[in-house]
Amino acid sequence: MTVLHTLDEVEIRALAVGSMDNNAYLLTDRREGAQLLVDAADEPERLLELLQEGSGSARLDAVVTTHRHQDHHRALASVVAVTGAPSMTGADDADAIQETTDIPVSRRLHHDDILTVGALTFDVVQLRGHTPGSVALAYREPAGRVHLFTGDSLFPGGPGATRTPEHFGSLMADLTERVFDRFDDDTVVYPGHGRSTTLGAERPHLDEWRARGW
């Protein structure tokens, strides 16, 4: 278990779980103790330990699934059963996740929605292409720096995998307009697998990504 950042309002923890080393992120409101889990990907026992580490209890106020692929929600049913936390995901992936997990989606997220957890607020950014309903969450510090949880839509070195040129074009358009054109270079990117990065580190490579087509 790793504490990535202790900020004025929030503590950010990360845990790699499962055979695909999926990143699960826990954001804990330092004032009220509210907690948000991004991707209950696998190994529910370890995720529940992560909750205890964050707040000293199994408190979980919301769990957001970034997209429909099963490696990102294998522990969702178990975590919800223990915590009673509402399950939230992108509207266009919600039916697929419900069918796979048998867990009802309490809130279907849309682009530009605001998600409030305790005293924390997150902007919902839909990034279409890896899946139709993939979403990222953006948390902005009071000082202005953004922390962006991107699922499998953006990694160090490029966008997430897509199945067709049309899907790739859609994802690149959304990443350009909704991420790189909107947020500053010091924005920290937390992907669904692997290490974090910043938009400043990735921005110079946008044309390269477009040219290679993946």
N, C-alpha and C positions, 0 to 999 in steps of 0.2 A: 504494500500500500504506500502510495507516495503523495505527499502534500506538494502540489505543484506551485501554488501561490497562496499566500495569506494577504488579502487585501483589506482595505478599510471596512468593507461591508460583508465580504464573503471569503470563505476558505474553499479552495478548489483542490479536490483529491482525484487521483486517477488510479485505476486498477485494470491490468490486462488479464483477461479471463478467456478460458476455452482454448480449443486446439488452434484457432485462428488468431489468437492474441488480440481479441477485440478489446478496445478501450471502453471502460465504463467510467463515467465522470460523476462525482458527487459534489454538489455545490451546497454549502451550508451557510445560512444567514447567521452572521456572527452576533447579531443583536437579539434575534427572536428564536434562533435554533431551527427554523424551518429548513427543510432539505429537498433538493431536486436531484433526481438520478437521471442521467442521460444514458440510455441504452442498458437495459437489464439483459446483458448479452448472454451470460452463461454463469455457471458455478454460483447458484443462489446463496449457498452458505457463506461464501467469501463476500458476496455483496452485502449480506446482512451484517457481517462483521464490519464492513466499511461504514454502514450506517451508524453502528455503535461508536466507531471511532470519531465520526463527525459530530454526533450530538449526545453520546452517552446513552442512547436508546435506539429502538428500532423505528424511530419517527421518520416517516417519509411522506411529504406533502404532495408530491407528484412524480411520476415517472414518464419521461418523454422518449419515445422510440423514433430515431431519426429516419428510418425507412423500413420497408417490408421484408427485407432479406432475413432469413431465419437466424443467421448467426448473430443478429443484433437483438433478438428478443427471446432466446431460448429459456431464460430465467424469469421472464415476465410474469408468468402465471404463479410461480412460487413466491416471488417477491410481493406481488399484489395480495396473494392469499394471506401472507404473514402481516403485512403492513396496512392493508386496506387502502393503499394509495390509488388515486385516480390515474388511469392510463390515458395518455395523450399521444397523438401522432398526426402526421400530415393527412389532410382530408382524403386525398386520392390514394393513400395506402391503407386507410383505416379498415376497410372491409377485408382486405387480404390478411391483415394482422389479426383481426377478430376471428376469422375462420381458422387460422393456424393455431392460435393460443386459447380460444374459447374465453377470452377476457374481453368484456365490452369496452369499447373506446369511450371514455367519459367526455372527451373534448376532441373535436376534429379541428386541427390547426390549419389556418390559411395564411397566405402571404400578408405581411404587415400586421398580423394579430399581435397583441401584447399579452404576455403570460406573466402573471404575478404569483410569486411564491414567497410568503412572508412579506418582508419589506423589499424584496428584490423584484426587479422587472426585467423581462427578456423580450426582445423583438424576434418575431418569427420570420425567417427568410426561407421561402420555398425555392428550391434549386432543382428544377425538372431535368431529368435525363438519366441519371443512374437508376432511379425509379420515378414514376410519375409524381409521387407524393413526398419525395425526400424533402426534409426540412433541416435548416440550421437554426441555432439559437444564438442570439447576440446579447451579451451582457456588457453594459457600459459602466465603467467606474465613474464615481463623481468627478475625478480629475480628467476624464474624457477617454482614456484608453479602452478599447473594445476587446472582449474575449469571445471568440466565435467557435461554436461547437458544430462541426460540419458533417458528422457522420462519414459516409463514403463519397461525398461529393467533391471534396478538395483535400489533397494530401501535399506534403512536401514533394515537389516535382511534377505536379499536374492534377488534373481532374480525375474523378473516379471513373471506373470502367463503364462503358456504354455499349449497347448491342448494335446500333445502327448509326450511320452518318447523321441521320436526322436527330437521334437522341444526343449525339455528341454536340451537334450545333446548338441544340436547346440548352444543354448544360453550360457550354461556353458562353452563350448569350446571357444566361442568368448569372453566372459567376462574374462576368464583366460588369453588367448593369447593376446587379443587386449586392455585389460584394466589393469588387475592386474599385468601381466608380463611387461607392458609397462610404467605405471605411478607409481610415488612414493606414500608412505603412506600419505603424507600431501595433496594429491589431494582431493579437495572438490567435493562431488557428490550432484547434484541438481536433484532430481527425479521428475516425473510427478505428484505425489501426496505426501503430507506429508513433513516431515522435511528433512533437508539435513544431510549428514554424511560425513565421510572420508573413503578413501580406507584402511587406517590403522585400523580403527574401524571394518571394514568388513572382512579384509583379513584372520584373524584367523578362520573364519567360513566357508571357502570354502569347506573343506572336509565334514563338517556337511551338507551343502546344497546338495552336490553330493549324500550323503548317503540317505537323506530323499526324494530326487527326485522332489523337488519343491522349 
